[in-house]
Amino acid sequence: MTMTNDHEALAAPAMMEGDARDFFALLKPRVMSLVVFTAFIGMLLAPGEIHPVLGFIAILAIAVGAGASGALNMWYDADIDILMSRTAKRPIPAGKITREATLAFGLVLSVFSVAVLGVTINWLSAGLLAFTIFFYAVVYTMWLKRSTPHNIVIGGAAGAFPPMIGWACVTNSISIESIVLFSIIFLWTPAHFWALALFKSGDYGRAGVPMLPNVSGERTTKNQIVLYAVLTAISGVVPALMGFAGIVYGGVAAALGAAFIWYSFKTWQMPDGDEKMIPAKKLFAYSLVYLFAIFMALAVDNLAARYLGAVI
Amino acid sequence: MDQVELTEQQKKARRSRSVALAIVLAVLVLLFYAVTIVKIGPEILNRPM
């Protein structure tokens, strides 16, 4: 099937068959849930107060903005989504929603979410949200993804901004602490996606997306995974070293980081050409646990310090 | 004039989209009302006549 035929297959039907659930799927709900979670933690850790209603609206706007960038990604990538098993059932390749409708949906939600955040919270956080959408939709999706095997290293910044936006919602500033939160997710992204790329390399190869395993081979990818796992583990304990998280958090983060390095090492040991790729699948699953656990530990540590009176 | 005849599936999908849009708009009304109260509060009544 040629690219031209793919586009013909995606031609707009007279009337869409996509329902509300299909439009919701355009927002990438699973990614959105991680965005909501990390943005909320950023907001929680920031010094200062935000009214709960405004906090709720800020989280909602950040979630919708992230969802909008997901829709723009699906609009642009519809031609390759149809070629990959992981993405073939998305609303556009499945023929439920047209590309035109997806583009309009993504643009309207982008403008609306940024405007709501600016008017109700502050324009610094709105600017950061706008930059995040631009970075994901234009810098990552349109430029990096199809041109360099380092696509997700740089593109990972888009996923790392939400805690920084949450922080900015409360403080109207960017500080070293919010940059540390950013760097945890930024450094975590390559190991997470390269683990996925290892056992989905056939998919990416078919779609012509230059992921690291397809371009530089499994060995280089595994080396890079270990490197980024070590960097992630180090960044995970930085909040305790800098004093904006307690010593108990530091211990938990060190243990979580050690496990991350262990899983990446098991992946590194995996023989090249392994069919089942069990260690890579375990690393991918653990990477999700790691990110959730590290941010949850930050939240628990912060709440304990706040309500028990001292940093534990 | 030619008219597009929708299938049952398309009518069902359109109804679903319309209901979702109505819910979103209703929630937005409530949210903007809540923001107005939080940000301005009773001060909204304190204005020169």
Chai-1 contact restraints between the chains, C-beta under 6 A:
chainA,res_idxA,chainB,res_idxB,connection_type,confidence,min_distance_angstrom,max_distance_angstrom,comment,restraint_id
A,A14,B,V4,contact,1.0,0.0,6.0,A-B,restraint_1
A,M15,B,L6,contact,1.0,0.0,6.0,A-B,restraint_2
A,M15,B,Q10,contact,1.0,0.0,6.0,A-B,restraint_3
A,E17,B,Q9,contact,1.0,0.0,6.0,A-B,restraint_4
A,E17,B,Q10,contact,1.0,0.0,6.0,A-B,restraint_5
A,E17,B,A13,contact,1.0,0.0,6.0,A-B,restraint_6
A,G18,B,A13,contact,1.0,0.0,6.0,A-B,restraint_7
A,D19,B,A13,contact,1.0,0.0,6.0,A-B,restraint_8
A,D19,B,S16,contact,1.0,0.0,6.0,A-B,restraint_9
A,A20,B,S16,contact,1.0,0.0,6.0,A-B,restraint_10
A,A20,B,R17,contact,1.0,0.0,6.0,A-B,restraint_11
A,A20,B,A20,contact,1.0,0.0,6.0,A-B,restraint_12
A,H51,B,V38,contact,1.0,0.0,6.0,A-B,restraint_13
A,V53,B,A34,contact,1.0,0.0,6.0,A-B,restraint_14
A,V53,B,V38,contact,1.0,0.0,6.0,A-B,restraint_15
A,T120,B,V35,contact,1.0,0.0,6.0,A-B,restraint_16
